[in-house]
């Protein structure tokens, strides 16, 4: 499964390269209930083709109807849905939500296509970028992103949009807990990859939308399978899989690294990783073990919930002691 925003940019590039003007929409802010986070994308053409999502329904229909009627001729335009301030729209979002959207009118030219290619490489995990867009003239430039600030920032008439890889959940080995984590991860918008070389473990496994690789997760990681937006979780109780995955994962920029096991098992594993794996204390400190929030979980589904909740905690910058 490819991240939706990556698909949006690739399709926008395809349309632009074929000579079509493209309208690129970016969610800037949400207030109240909203299904798509800031930074989410939608692209459309004047003839009604579109890809992506802003709200999951009504906003897309309104935007496409207005676009077909000749709206949004400006290089950039800020549109607010939900509070009635836009006289051209009567959309009301669920639970009183409000949605701010940036609409960019992109002509078919080499500069636009070069810009879209840079966004594609960022969303594919090659690097992180900051897009600066000036309102209302539409001037734009790309800068390297060296930190993990908010996805959208506003400074007077300048918008700063962070663009990074699709958030990836790397499951190091298959288990019943990994099965449920894969399902949860997809529903939360993660690109899910499962690595396991064991034919017997994968026999009969069906995970629609999950990339299944029949190889050691440590090898996948070593070959560049992790980026800064990757969560690595080892859930097999097999040291050959779990330990090797941890040794490789701590050498990457993965934002979350965790391994399943009791407190006693985790203590023994850390000793083993120091002695055999050669990990130093800084590398050991990156590994969350036992994995997940302490929810008193017992069943595979409960454990998977605790794991995914902890990943979201780290992704959202919340200290564990505050949970």
Buried (B, 14 or more C-beta within 10 A) or exposed (E): BEBBBBBBBBBBBBBBBEEBBBBBBBBBBBBEBBBBEBBBBBBBBEEEEBBBBBBEEBBBEBBBEBBEEEBBEBBBBBBBBBBEEBEEBEBEBBEEBBBBBBBBBBEBEEEBBEBBBBBBBBBBBEBBBBBBBBBEEBEBEBEEBEEBEEBBBBEEEEBBBBBBBBBBBBBBBBBEBBBBBBBBBBEBBBBBBBBBBBEEBBEEBEBEEBBBBEEBBBBBBBEEBBBBBBBBBBBBBBBEBBBBBBBBBBEBEBBBBBBBBEEEBBEEBBEBBBEEBEBEEEBBEBBBBBBBBEBEBEEBBBBBBBBBBBBBBBBEEEEEEEE
